[in-house]
C-alpha cells in the first residue's frame, strides 16, 4: 500500500513511525514532512491541494492521511474524494467546526453540547462595550485558525482590551481574529479526548493530558503544546460518563442532523470543573502532541483502524497497560519569534525514548531546526515517573542553541 501523509510536525512523525511497522505499507510520502519522516519515506515539498491531488493520482496513492487543520478546512478531502482518492479526514463543512470557533460555538449551543456561556462578536466596538460590563477573568478566542495560540485568559479589563486590539485591530493572527468569541472562564483541569469516526459512531482513544502553557506550572503564553501524558491521571470514570452523555452523544446527534458525518478524527478539548465536563473546542484531526502519546500505547495496527473506519465498520481500540509521556523540546523565543537553521546534535545518544522530529529538517549531513517545536521525546513505562525519567534523561543529551523545554511534564 502506498500512503501519503499531509503535514510536517511531530504528529506526522508519530503516525509515520506507527505505519512503518506495518508490512502492508510499501511506500510512504510526506507533504512536507520533516527529518524523521525522511527516514521512513520521501518528503515532497508541496502543500497546494491541487498539486497534492495530482501527485496522489500520478503516484497511485492508496490512502492519504491529513494531519493539520488548514488543508482540511480548505477542502483537501473534498478535492481528493471528487477524484476517487481514498482519504481519511472530514470534508470542509465538517472541518469548519475547527476552522470557525463562532460556527462551532453555535453548533454546541444548538445541540446542547455542554460548554461555557459565550457571545460572538464581529464588531470591535461592540466587543469593547461587552468587556466593560464583565467580571473577570474571561476568555477571548480568535474565531479562525491561529495555530493553537488564539486563546487568551484575561485576568482584568486592561488585558481584555489589549487582546481585542491584538486580535481585531492589529490582527496578529491575520483574518483569524476578525471575529472573536468572549466566554465565561471555567476553572478546573483540561483533558483531551481524541476519537476515530466511521461516519456513524465515535471510538474514543485514551484521555490525554496536554500541557499548553509555555512555562513550568502552566505559566506564560499558550502554545501548540509543550508535552502530553496518556492516560490522563485526572480524568476518571465519572468524567468519562459525563463526557459521553453531555458532549460526545449530542455532538454525534448534531453532526447527523446537520449532515456533517465524516470518516476521520475528532478531538474534544475539555475543561473538567466541579460541575463536570465542558467542551472548550473541537479539533477535526489528530492532536499534537497528544497523538505521540496515544500512538506509543496503541496496540492495534493503525492501518486496520483507519481502513475499518473508512469502510464504516466497528472499531475496538486496544491500548497497552502502561503510561506514556511526550516531551516537546523547543527553540528559544517560542511561541514568539524564533531563530531557525540551528544544528541539532547528540541525538545518537538518545537511549531510552523514541525521538520524533517536528520543526526540524535535513541540511546536508546535519539536521537543523525549522520551527518552534523542534522535536519530541516519547517514552512509556509502568508508571508516569518511569516514563518521564526516560524522556528527561534523553533531553539532556540533545543539543541545539537556545533549546528549552518544560521540566514538569508528567510530574504528579
C-alpha positions as CSV (number, residue, x, y, z in Angstrom):
1,X,0.0,0.0,0.0
2,X,1.2,3.5,-0.9
3,X,0.4,6.1,1.7
4,X,0.6,9.9,1.7
5,X,0.7,11.8,5.0
6,X,0.0,15.5,4.8
7,X,1.8,17.5,7.5
8,X,5.2,18.2,8.9
9,X,5.1,18.1,12.7
10,X,5.7,15.6,15.5
11,X,2.2,14.2,15.0
12,X,3.1,13.2,11.4
13,X,6.3,11.6,12.6
14,X,4.4,9.6,15.2
15,X,1.9,8.4,12.5
16,X,4.8,7.5,10.2
17,X,6.6,5.6,12.8
18,X,3.4,3.6,13.7
19,X,2.7,2.8,10.0
20,X,6.4,1.9,9.3
21,X,6.0,-1.2,11.4
22,X,3.2,-2.5,9.1
23,X,4.5,-4.7,6.3
24,X,1.5,-3.8,4.1
25,X,2.8,-0.3,3.8
26,X,5.2,-0.4,0.8
27,X,5.8,3.3,0.2
28,X,5.2,6.5,2.3
29,X,5.3,10.1,1.1
30,X,5.0,13.2,3.3
31,X,4.0,16.7,2.4
32,X,6.1,18.4,3.6
33,X,7.4,16.1,6.2
34,X,10.5,16.6,8.4
35,X,13.8,15.0,9.4
36,X,12.0,11.9,10.9
37,X,9.6,11.2,8.0
38,X,12.5,11.3,5.6
39,X,13.8,8.1,7.2
40,X,10.5,6.3,6.5
41,X,9.8,7.5,3.0
42,X,10.1,10.5,0.7
43,X,9.3,14.1,1.7
44,X,7.7,16.2,-1.1
45,X,7.9,19.9,-0.6
46,X,4.3,20.8,-1.6
47,X,1.2,22.0,0.2
48,X,-1.0,23.1,-2.6
49,X,-4.2,21.0,-2.6
50,X,-4.5,20.7,-6.3
51,X,-0.8,19.7,-6.7
52,X,-1.1,17.2,-3.9
53,X,-4.2,15.7,-5.6
54,X,-2.3,15.4,-8.9
55,X,0.6,13.8,-7.1
56,X,-1.7,11.3,-5.4
57,X,-3.2,10.4,-8.8
58,X,0.2,10.1,-10.5
59,X,1.8,8.0,-7.8
60,X,-1.3,5.8,-7.4
61,X,-1.6,6.7,-3.7
62,X,-3.9,4.2,-1.9
63,X,-4.5,6.2,1.2
64,X,-4.0,9.8,2.3
65,X,-4.0,10.8,6.0
66,X,-4.3,14.5,6.7
67,X,-2.6,15.8,9.9
68,X,-3.0,19.5,10.2
69,X,-6.2,21.6,10.3
70,X,-5.6,24.1,7.5
71,X,-5.8,21.8,4.5
72,X,-8.9,20.1,6.0
73,X,-10.7,23.5,6.3
74,X,-9.5,24.4,2.8
75,X,-11.2,21.3,1.4
76,X,-8.4,18.7,0.7
77,X,-10.8,15.8,1.5
78,X,-13.5,17.2,-0.8
79,X,-11.0,17.5,-3.7
80,X,-9.4,14.1,-3.2
81,X,-12.8,12.3,-2.9
82,X,-14.1,14.1,-6.0
83,X,-11.3,12.3,-7.9
84,X,-11.9,8.9,-6.4
85,X,-8.9,9.1,-4.0
86,X,-9.2,7.4,-0.6
87,X,-8.6,10.0,2.2
88,X,-9.0,9.9,5.9
89,X,-10.5,13.1,7.3
90,X,-13.6,15.4,7.4
91,X,-14.8,17.3,4.4
92,X,-14.6,21.1,4.6
93,X,-18.1,21.6,6.0
94,X,-17.4,19.4,9.0
95,X,-13.8,20.8,9.4
96,X,-15.5,24.2,9.9
97,X,-16.2,23.0,13.4
98,X,-12.5,23.7,14.0
99,X,-11.9,26.4,11.4
100,X,-14.5,28.7,12.9
101,X,-15.0,28.9,16.6
102,X,-18.1,31.0,16.1
103,X,-19.7,28.3,13.9
104,X,-18.5,25.7,16.5
105,X,-20.0,27.6,19.5
106,X,-23.3,28.0,17.7
107,X,-23.3,24.2,16.9
108,X,-22.7,23.4,20.6
109,X,-25.5,25.7,21.7
110,X,-27.9,24.4,19.1
111,X,-27.4,20.7,20.0
112,X,-27.0,21.1,23.8
113,X,-23.3,20.2,23.9
114,X,-22.2,21.2,27.4
115,X,-19.9,24.3,27.0
116,X,-19.2,27.7,28.6
117,X,-21.6,30.6,28.0
118,X,-20.3,32.7,25.2
119,X,-21.1,35.6,22.9
120,X,-19.7,36.1,19.3
121,X,-18.6,39.5,18.1
122,X,-17.8,40.8,14.6
123,X,-17.6,44.4,15.8
124,X,-14.6,45.7,17.7
125,X,-16.7,48.5,19.3
126,X,-19.5,46.1,20.5
127,X,-16.9,43.7,21.9
128,X,-15.3,46.6,23.8
129,X,-18.6,47.5,25.3
130,X,-19.2,43.9,26.3
131,X,-15.9,43.5,28.2
132,X,-16.5,46.8,30.1
133,X,-19.5,45.1,31.7
134,X,-17.9,41.8,32.5
135,X,-16.5,40.4,35.7
136,X,-13.1,38.8,35.4
137,X,-11.4,36.5,34.5
138,X,-12.9,35.9,31.0
139,X,-11.7,34.1,27.9
140,X,-11.3,35.7,24.5
141,X,-10.8,33.5,21.4
142,X,-9.9,34.3,17.8
143,X,-12.6,32.5,15.8
144,X,-10.3,31.3,13.0
145,X,-7.2,29.1,12.9
146,X,-4.3,30.5,14.9
147,X,-2.1,27.5,15.4
148,X,-3.4,26.8,18.9
149,X,-2.4,30.3,20.1
150,X,-5.5,32.3,19.6
151,X,-7.0,31.9,23.1
152,X,-6.3,34.3,26.0
153,X,-7.4,34.1,29.6
154,X,-7.8,37.7,30.5
155,X,-7.4,38.5,34.2
156,X,-8.6,42.1,34.0
157,X,-10.2,44.7,31.8
158,X,-6.9,46.1,30.6
159,X,-5.7,42.7,29.4
160,X,-9.1,42.0,27.7
161,X,-8.9,45.4,25.9
162,X,-5.3,44.7,24.7
163,X,-6.3,41.2,23.5
164,X,-9.2,42.6,21.4
165,X,-6.9,45.2,19.9
166,X,-4.3,42.5,19.1
167,X,-6.9,40.2,17.5
168,X,-9.3,42.6,15.8
169,X,-7.3,45.7,15.0
170,X,-3.6,44.7,14.8
171,X,-4.6,41.2,13.5
172,X,-1.7,39.4,14.9
173,X,-3.2,36.2,13.7
174,X,-4.4,37.7,10.4
175,X,-8.1,37.1,9.5
176,X,-8.4,34.5,12.3
177,X,-9.1,37.3,14.7
178,X,-11.6,39.4,12.8
179,X,-14.4,37.6,14.7
180,X,-14.0,36.8,18.4
181,X,-15.7,34.7,21.0
182,X,-15.9,36.1,24.5
183,X,-16.8,33.4,27.0
184,X,-17.0,32.6,30.7
185,X,-13.8,31.4,32.4
186,X,-14.1,27.8,33.6
187,X,-11.9,26.7,36.5
188,X,-10.7,23.1,36.5
189,X,-8.3,20.8,34.6
190,X,-8.1,20.3,30.9
191,X,-8.3,17.0,29.1
192,X,-8.1,15.9,25.5
193,X,-10.2,13.0,24.1
194,X,-9.4,12.1,20.5
195,X,-11.8,9.7,18.8
196,X,-11.9,7.8,15.5
197,X,-15.1,8.2,13.5
198,X,-16.5,5.7,11.0
199,X,-19.2,8.1,9.8
200,X,-21.8,6.7,12.3
201,X,-20.0,6.3,15.6
202,X,-17.1,7.7,17.6
203,X,-14.4,5.4,19.1
204,X,-12.5,7.3,21.7
205,X,-8.8,6.8,22.5
206,X,-7.3,7.1,26.0
207,X,-7.9,10.5,27.6
208,X,-4.7,12.7,27.4
209,X,-3.3,15.5,29.5
210,X,-1.9,18.2,27.2
211,X,0.4,21.0,28.5
212,X,-0.5,24.1,26.6
213,X,1.3,26.8,28.5
214,X,5.0,27.5,27.7
215,X,6.3,27.7,31.3
216,X,6.5,25.3,34.2
217,X,3.4,25.2,36.4
218,X,1.2,26.2,33.4
219,X,2.5,29.8,33.2
220,X,3.1,32.1,30.3
221,X,1.7,32.1,26.8
222,X,-0.4,29.4,25.1
223,X,1.5,27.2,22.7
224,X,0.7,24.4,20.3
225,X,1.6,22.0,23.2
226,X,4.7,21.5,25.3
227,X,4.1,17.9,26.1
228,X,1.4,15.3,26.8
229,X,0.7,12.3,29.1
230,X,-1.6,9.3,28.4
231,X,-3.8,8.2,30.0
232,X,-4.6,11.4,31.9
233,X,-4.4,10.6,35.6
234,X,-7.0,13.3,36.4
235,X,-9.7,12.1,34.0
236,X,-11.7,9.4,35.9
237,X,-14.6,7.1,35.1
238,X,-17.2,9.6,36.3
239,X,-15.7,12.2,33.9
240,X,-15.8,9.7,31.1
241,X,-19.5,9.1,31.7
242,X,-20.3,12.8,31.9
243,X,-18.3,13.4,28.7
244,X,-20.2,10.6,26.8
245,X,-23.6,11.8,27.9
246,X,-23.3,15.6,27.7
247,X,-20.7,16.1,24.9
248,X,-20.0,13.0,22.7
249,X,-23.6,11.9,22.2
250,X,-25.1,15.3,21.5
251,X,-22.2,16.1,19.1
252,X,-22.9,12.9,17.2
253,X,-26.6,13.8,17.1
254,X,-25.8,17.3,15.8
255,X,-23.5,16.0,13.1
256,X,-26.2,13.7,11.8
257,X,-28.8,16.5,12.0
258,X,-26.6,18.8,10.0
259,X,-25.4,16.1,7.6
260,X,-21.8,16.6,8.7
261,X,-20.9,13.0,9.3
262,X,-17.3,12.1,8.4
263,X,-14.7,9.3,8.5
264,X,-11.7,10.7,10.3
265,X,-10.7,12.1,13.7
266,X,-12.4,14.3,16.1
267,X,-10.6,15.9,19.0
268,X,-12.6,17.1,22.1
269,X,-10.8,19.7,24.1
270,X,-12.3,19.6,27.5
271,X,-12.3,21.6,30.7
272,X,-13.4,19.5,33.7
273,X,-14.8,21.6,36.5
274,X,-16.6,20.7,39.8
275,X,-19.8,20.8,37.6
276,X,-18.4,18.2,35.2
277,X,-17.0,18.2,31.6
278,X,-17.4,21.3,29.4
279,X,-16.3,21.4,25.8
280,X,-13.8,24.1,25.0
281,X,-13.3,23.3,21.3
282,X,-13.4,20.8,18.6
283,X,-10.4,19.9,16.5
284,X,-11.2,17.8,13.5
285,X,-7.9,15.9,13.3
286,X,-5.2,14.0,15.2
287,X,-3.9,16.2,18.1
288,X,-0.3,17.3,18.5
289,X,1.4,16.3,20.9
290,X,-1.5,14.1,22.1
291,X,-1.1,11.7,19.1
292,X,2.5,11.0,20.0
293,X,1.5,9.6,23.4
294,X,-1.5,7.7,22.0
295,X,0.5,6.0,19.2
296,X,3.0,4.9,21.8
297,X,0.3,2.9,23.6
298,X,-2.0,1.9,20.7
299,X,-1.8,-1.9,20.3
300,X,-4.0,-2.0,17.1
301,X,-2.4,-1.7,13.7
302,X,-3.2,1.9,12.7
303,X,-3.9,0.9,9.1
304,X,-6.6,-1.6,10.3
305,X,-8.3,1.1,12.4
306,X,-8.3,3.6,9.5
307,X,-9.5,1.1,6.9
308,X,-12.3,-0.1,9.2
309,X,-13.4,3.5,9.8
310,X,-13.4,4.2,6.0
311,X,-15.5,1.1,5.4
312,X,-18.0,2.0,8.2
313,X,-17.0,-0.9,10.4
314,X,-17.0,-1.2,14.1
315,X,-13.6,-0.5,15.8
316,X,-12.3,-2.0,19.0
317,X,-9.3,0.0,20.2
318,X,-6.7,-1.7,22.4
319,X,-4.0,0.1,24.4
320,X,-1.0,-1.1,26.5
321,X,-1.5,-1.0,30.2
322,X,1.3,1.5,30.5
323,X,1.9,5.2,30.8
324,X,3.2,7.4,28.0
325,X,5.0,10.8,28.3
326,X,5.8,13.1,25.4
327,X,8.3,15.9,26.0
328,X,8.5,18.7,23.4
329,X,11.9,20.5,23.0
330,X,11.5,24.0,21.7
331,X,13.6,26.7,20.1
332,X,14.3,29.9,22.2
333,X,11.6,32.5,21.8
334,X,8.8,30.1,21.1
335,X,5.8,30.7,20.8
336,X,7.1,34.1,19.6
337,X,10.0,34.9,17.3
338,X,12.5,32.1,16.9
339,X,15.7,31.5,15.0
340,X,16.0,28.6,12.6
341,X,18.8,26.6,11.0
342,X,20.3,25.7,14.3
343,X,22.3,22.5,14.2
344,X,20.9,19.7,16.3
345,X,23.4,17.3,17.9
346,X,23.5,14.5,20.4
347,X,20.5,12.6,19.0
348,X,22.7,9.5,18.6
349,X,22.9,9.4,22.4
350,X,19.2,9.1,22.9
351,X,18.8,5.7,24.5
352,X,15.5,5.5,26.4
353,X,13.0,7.3,24.2
354,X,11.6,7.5,20.7
355,X,12.9,10.7,19.1
356,X,10.4,12.3,16.7
357,X,11.4,15.4,14.8
358,X,8.8,18.2,14.4
359,X,10.2,21.6,13.4
360,X,13.5,20.1,12.0
361,X,14.7,19.3,8.6
362,X,17.8,17.8,6.9
363,X,20.5,20.0,5.7
364,X,23.3,18.0,4.1
365,X,24.5,15.6,6.6
366,X,23.1,17.6,9.5
367,X,19.6,18.1,11.0
368,X,18.7,21.7,11.7
369,X,15.8,23.5,13.3
370,X,13.0,24.8,11.1
371,X,10.2,25.6,13.6
372,X,9.4,26.5,17.2
373,X,8.6,23.0,18.4
374,X,11.7,21.2,17.3
375,X,11.4,17.6,18.4
376,X,9.6,15.2,20.7
377,X,10.9,12.6,23.0
378,X,8.3,9.8,23.7
379,X,8.7,7.0,26.3
380,X,6.4,4.5,28.1
381,X,6.7,2.9,31.4
382,X,4.8,1.1,34.1
383,X,4.5,4.4,35.9
384,X,4.4,8.1,34.9
385,X,7.7,8.6,36.8
386,X,9.4,5.8,34.9
387,X,8.3,7.2,31.6
388,X,9.2,10.8,32.4
389,X,12.6,9.8,33.7
390,X,13.4,8.3,30.3
391,X,12.5,11.4,28.3
392,X,14.2,13.8,30.7
393,X,17.4,11.8,30.7
394,X,17.4,11.8,26.9
395,X,16.6,15.5,26.8
396,X,19.9,16.3,28.5
397,X,22.0,14.8,25.6
398,X,20.1,16.5,22.7
399,X,21.7,19.9,22.0
400,X,20.9,22.9,19.8
401,X,21.3,26.6,20.6
402,X,18.6,28.2,22.7
403,X,16.9,24.9,23.3
404,X,14.4,24.7,26.2
405,X,11.6,22.6,27.5
406,X,9.2,22.4,30.4
407,X,10.5,20.4,33.4
408,X,7.2,19.3,34.8
409,X,5.7,17.2,32.1
410,X,4.2,14.0,33.7
411,X,5.1,15.1,37.2
412,X,2.2,14.3,39.6
